[in-house]
Amino acid sequence: MEFEKIELNPQSAVIQRRVEAVVNSLVRGYDGVMGRLHLGGRKGDYDDIHYEFNGGAKDQLRKKHYDKSMRLLWKAEEQAPWLDFRDCTAEELTLLSMAEKSMDREELRELKRVRSEEFRDTIMSEYTERERQAIVNVLSLIGHGEAYAWLVSTELLNEVKSTGARGALTMQVLEEAKHFIVLRELLQAFECEIPRMSIWEYLLLERGFKSKGVEKFFAMNVVVEGFALGLFGMMSTLPGLEILRLFHRDESRHTALPTNYLKEFPLTAWQKRNPFARAHRLSLILPLIPAVALGEEDLAELGIDAFDFAGATARKVLHLSDRVGFSFPISTSALSSVLNAAFNAVASYTRAEHTKKDYLQAETTRGEAELEVEAEVFGLKRQRKSTQGNAQATAPV
C-alpha cells in the first residue's frame, strides 16, 4: 500500500509525547491515590495497558456465554412472522434455512477472514511494520472507547424510560460488546503493540462515564460515537479493514439514538441551559484537540491529515449536539471558530509550510456507502430532497 506521507516537524511529536507522559503520570497518580482512599478516582473498571477489562480476558467464559448468546440470537420476524416485526436483514431471510442466527452473513464472513492466516498474510504484505503500528495506534483510540461505550450503555440501560428505549439500549449494549471483542481481535492480528489510552482519551472517557443521567447520551452517543463514526468511515476502505464498514453502520444508529429518545422524552429547559452541564459538555469536547495532535504522527504515516479528520469530526459532533439540544457556554458557530483556530495553531507548529485552512469543512469519510449512511444520519438526504422539491415547485412551467 502506497501512502503519500505528510512531512511534520520531528520535534513536535517528541514534545507531544513528553507533555502527555507528564500529565498522564499526574492524573493517573492522583486517581490512584483517591481510589485507595475511597474518595473517588478512576471509575472505569478497565485495564487499558493490557487492553482488557479488569479480571483478564476469560475467553472460555466469553465462548460459553457471549458466543453462545450470539449463536442463539433469534429474530421476531422469523419466529413469529404474523406479528408486525421486520427485524431480519435480506441476508438473514435468505439464510434462515441454514440456521445462521448469530450474525448476518457479511459479519460472519468478515470475522472468519480476520481469524484466518490468509488475512494475516495480507496485512503483512500490504503494510510496512511502521504502517501497521500506525493503524493499530489509531484504531486503539476507539478500541478503548468501545470498552467505555460498553460500560456507559450498560448504565444507561437502567436510566432510560420506556420499553422501546430499553430495547434500543439492550441492542446497543450487545453491539458495543461485539465491537470491543471483534476490534480487539482485529488489532491483535496486526501483531503490533496495542498502546494504552493517552491521558487525553482517559480524561474524556472517565469524565463521560461519570456523567449523570441523559448527559451520558452526550458524552457517549454524541461525542465518542461521533468520533467512532468518523474514524470507521475514514479507515474502512483500507485493505484488510473492510469489516469497519459494519462498525460504521452500527455507530450511525448509536449516534441517532439520543435524537430519537429525546423526541419522546425532551430535555427540560434547565437540562438544556444548566451552566454547569454546558461547561461539562465543553470540557468533553476540548480534549479532542491534544488527542488528535498526539495522533498526528500516526495519521500522517497513513497519508491522513489529522486536522482534516478532527475538523470533520467536530463539525458532525456539533451538528448532533445542536439537533439534540445539548448546548454549550458559547454558540456552536463560535465554538467551531475556536476549534478551527486551535487546529490551525497546532498545524502551523507541526508543519513547515502550513497555510490557514477551514478544517471544519473537511470530509474524511471515504467509502460511498459510508457517505450515504452519514448523509442520512445528519439529515443531508432530507435537505437535498427538500431543496429539489422547492426547485421543482418554483420552476417555470
SULHU-V270885 format. One record per helix or strand of 3 or more residues. SS is the DSSP state (h for helix, s for strand). FROM is the first residue (numbers start at 1). TO is the last residue. If there is no record, write none. Layout:
ss	from	to
SS	FROM	TO
SS	FROM	TO
This chain:
ss	from	to
h	10	36
h	59	71
h	76	79
h	90	94
h	96	98
h	105	114
h	117	126
h	129	157
h	163	188
h	199	209
h	215	235
h	244	264
h	269	273
h	275	301
h	306	324
h	332	350
h	359	361
h	368	377
h	380	394
